[in-house]
Amino acid sequence: MTENNEQGTLYDIEMQTTDYATPDELPKRTRYYQAMMDMDVLNKGELYTKLRRTYIIFICTFDPFDRGRSLYTFRETCQEAPAFLMGDETAKIFLNSKGSREGINHDLAAFLDYIEGKSPQGKFTESIADAVEAAKENKEMKVEYMTFFMELRRCEEKGREEGRAEGLAEGEAKGTIKGKAEGRWTTLVELVHDGLLTVKEAAKRAGMTEEAFRKLVTR
């Protein structure tokens, strides 16, 4: 779920209940999400300074790094001077509902306790609990969200499979890149056909002109 605040800062917030056997699964996913967020913001030919401040937040019901912390915050820093930030305005945050509450503020601790099934405490967590209850009561919202989510996952998976197949068939780096690109285009075309994206939105995500992308939709 991606949110945009008044200052243009982007937040991608994901709930994670599966502890993957591969330890780099979630870190690598943050890398992918970051790339997708940046592609959605920056039009072709625009200056990189147009990129926004971004936060990718994973709310986990397990410890993704097995260090016992409730909060892990990652930013790009200089290896020779760790206190020196590179300044790309990106952050990846992992919350662990099973971790120690030491060193985190009251609102965050109450929120993680709520994730663990405890009653909401404080205005922040109570407001979240109210929003959850409202969403549960809104059957139309639930159906629309689940339909969109399942369709998006289906199209993305199909696009990845087609891209992977073409890349393997050509057997070269160039073919792999082309296959991945065409797989992504296939995904976007299907989303347009299903009414989940407009041609303009899909063209922007594909890094193409609207006219060029429309040819893919109609061919």
N, C-alpha and C positions, 0 to 999 in steps of 0.2 A: 504494500500500500504506500503510495507516494503522496506526500502532502507538501503544500507550498504556503509559506507564511507571508505576512505583509511586506517583509524586507526582501522577498525573493529567495530566501533560503529554502532548499529542498530537503525533505526528510523522507527516507524510505524505511518503513517500519515493518518488520517481519516477525511473526510468531513461530518459534521452532520447538517442537515437542519430540523430534526424532534425533537421537544421538548417533550420528553417522560413524561407521567403523573407520572410514578414512578421515584422519585428523585435519587434512587441509580442505575438506569439503566446504565448510562455511567460510573460511578465509578466501578461498578462490571464488566463491559466490559473491562476496562483497566486491571483489575486483570486477566481476561481470556486471553486477548491478551499477557500479560506479560508471562503467563505460556506457551502459544504456542510458543512464540519467544525463550524462554529458552530451551524448548524441541527440537526445530529445531537445536539449536546450539550445545547442549551437547550430545555426543554419550554415550551409556550405558557404565558405568565403568570409564568414564573420571572424572578428578578432577573438583570440582565446580569452582575452580579458572579460568577455561577455559571460564566461562560465560562472555559475553561481556557487555560493557556499553550500556544501552538501553534507548531510549526516545519514549514514546507513546504520540502522539500529536493529539488532537481532535480540528478541526477548526469548530466552531459552529456559526450559524447565529442567535443564541439566547443565553441568559445568563443561563448556566447550574446550577449556584449556587445562582442566584438572589441577587448578591452583587454589581452589577454595574461595575465590573472590566472587562478590556479587556484581562487580562492575569491572569491565576491561575496556579501556579507551585507547585507540590506536590513531596516531597522526604521523605524517611524514616528517622525520627529523634527520639531522646530520649525525652520522655514525660517530664522527670524531668529536662532536659537541652535542650530545643528546638533548640539551635544553634549547637548541637552536632549531626552530621550526622552518621548514622549507617555504611555507606560505601558499600552498596550493588550495587551502581552505576546504580540505576534505577530512572527514573523521569517520571511523568505523567503531561502533560501540556495541559490545556484547553484554547483555544483562543475564545473570544467572540466578534464578529464583532459589536455588539450593545453597547458594554461597553464604559466607559470613556477612553480617550486616555492619561489620566494623568499618568505619571510614566513609560511609555514605550518609546522605542526609535523610531526615525523617520521612519526607514524602516518597523518596525512592524506596526506602526500606518498607514502608507501608504498602506500596504498590507491589513489590515482590512478594510480600506476605499474602496479599490478595490473590496473586497468581497461584500461590500455594494452597488456596482454598480458605484462607482466613477472612473474617468479616472486614469490610473496608473501614479504614481509619483515616480521618482528616479529609479536608475539602477536596484535595486532588484525587485521591483514590475513590472517594464517594461519587465524584462527578463521573469518573470512568465507569463505576458500577452502574450508575443511572443510565449512561449511554449504552452499556451492554444490555441492560434490561429493555431499553427502548428498541434496540435492534432486534432482540428476540421476539418482540411483539409485532414488529413490522414484517409480516410474512411476505409482502411484495418485494421488499428490499432483499430479503434473504434469498428468494427464488431468483431474482435478477442477478444478484452477486454470484450465487453458485453456478448459474448458467454461464455467465461471462467467464468465471474462473475456469470451469471445466473446458469451455470452448477454447480459451486462450492456451491452456496447457496442451490440449489436443493438437492445435495448430502449430504450436512451438515444437512439439515432439515430432510431428510429421515433417516440418521444415528442417529440423536437425537431421532426421534420418535421410531425407533426400539430399541434403547438402553433403552429408558424410558419404553417401553412396557415390555421388558424382566425383567427390574428391578422391576416393579410393580408386575409382575406375580410371582416372587419369594418371594416378600414381606419382604425381609430382607436386611440389609445393604450390605451384601456380594453380594446378587443378584443385587442390584442397581449398585454397582461398576462394576460388571461383565457386566451388561447390557450396561452401558455407554462405557466401553472399546470395546465391540463388536459392538456397534453402530458406534464408531469412526473407527473401522477396516472396517466396511461395507462402510463407506464414502470413505476411502482411496482405497479400492478395486475398487469401481466404478470409481474413478478418474483415476486409472491405466487402467481400461477397456476402458475408454473414451480417453485415450492418453494424459491426462492432467498432470500425474505424472509418473515417471519411478518406477519400482519395488524397486530400491535402495532408491529413495527419500521417497517413501511411507513406506518402512520398517523402515527407520530412524524415521519418524514421529510417527510410531506405537510403537517404542521402541523394535523392534524385529529384529532378524537376517534376512538377505535377503532370505535365504533358507526357513525359517519358514513362512515368509510373502508370498513367492511365492506359498506355499501350499494353502493359503487362496484364492489366485487369481485363481488357477486352479481347486479348488474343486467344 
